[in-house]
Amino acid sequence: MADSPYPELKKTHTMAHVGRPYTDYKPPAAAPVWAVIEGYGRFHVLVSALQLNLFDTLDELGPSTPDDLAEQLDVSAPHLATLLDGVIALGFLERHRGRVQLNDTARRYLVSSSPASMADLVPVSPGPLANWDRLTDTVRAGAPAEPIENDPANFYVPLVEGTFTTINRCAQRADLQLRYSALDCPRVLDLGAGGAPWAIAVLEANDGASAVVNDLDGVIDVAQEKVATRGLLARCEFRAGDFHDIELEADHYDLVVLGHVCRSEGIDGALHLIVRAYDALRPGGRLLLGDYFCDEERSQADHALMMGVTMMASTRVGATFTFGQVNGWLDAAGFDDVRVIEPIGFQHVFVATKPRGGS
C-alpha cells in the first residue's frame, strides 16, 4: 500500500491535532547539512585553482578550452577538467560552448592583479588547517594543541600579506566618512599593524601625515616592505615589539588604529589595548577599532560567529565580541562620540573620540 514518506507524521499532524485540513507535514530540507559536507571540498577546490594559477591564466588567455588550459598550466587534462567543474559549481567560472571564462566575481576577487584581490587571503584565512582536524580535542581540552602564539611570525607573515589588499581598501574607503585626508599633519599610531594597510592609506591620502607602525619582530618586516614600495619611509617610524608593552607617548596621536587585533587578545587583552589607545590619543583624537563583530544574541552575524570558531581553533584566548561589548568597553575607557562605520562589506570599524577634556 503506497504511503507518505513520513507515515508517522500523519498520526500527529491531522486536522484534529493541528486545526487544518489533512496533509503531510513537510520536514525541513537537508540542504544546509549538505552545504556543510561540501564545504571542506569547496575550500580546497578554490585553493587548488589559486595554486595552479588558474584565474590569472584565464585573465591572460580569455575564454579557453580545458585542453588548452591544461597545456598552458602543464597539468593533467582530465583532472583539470574535473577541477574546472568544481570551480564552476562554486560560481567563479562560466562555461559556454566548451570554453571556460572568468565571471565578474572571479575577475574582481581572484585575479592577483585586481585592486580588490583576495587571492592571497583565501589559503591562509582559516588558520592552520591541522587545528581544524583537532577541533573536538580543542573543545574538550579548552585550548588548541598548537596555538599560533607558539610561533606568531610564521603564522602572521602570510596572513598579513593575504589580508593587506582588503584592509587597505577598507581604510581608503573609510576616508569618505572619517576625512583623515583633511586633517592638519595628523600623527597616526598603528598597533599590530601587519602590513600597515591603515597607516599607508592615511599617509597616501594626507601629505602631511606621519605614522608610527608597530608589530612583532619578523612581522614588522612586511610593513617596512609595503611602506618602502610606496615611497613612504621618510614619514614612518617602525617600533617592533608586543603592543601591550612597547613605549607609547601620552596625549600625542590624532589617530590610533587597532585593526583586526583585538579578537586575538581575549577580553582582558582587548580592554588593555583600548586603554592604551585612549592614553596615547591627544584630546579630540580618534580610535579606529576594526574587526568582525557579532549581534547581541550571537545568532545572526554568521561571518563573525564563524570567525570566533576560527579563533578558538587556533589561539589560546581569541574570540569575537558583540557590538554591545565593544561599545561598553569604549564607554568605560572614557571615549565618547562612538559610532560604527562599514567602509566595505564585512569590515566594520568602531570610531571613538577622546574628549577634549580627557587626559
Beta strands, then each sheet from edge to edge (+ up, - down):
strand 1: 93-96
strand 2: 99-102
strand 3: 187-191
strand 4: 210-215
strand 5: 236-240
strand 6: 253-259
strand 7: 281-291
strand 8: 336-344
strand 9: 347-353
sheet 1: 1+ 2-
sheet 2: 5+ 4+ 3+ 6+ 7+ 9- 8+
end
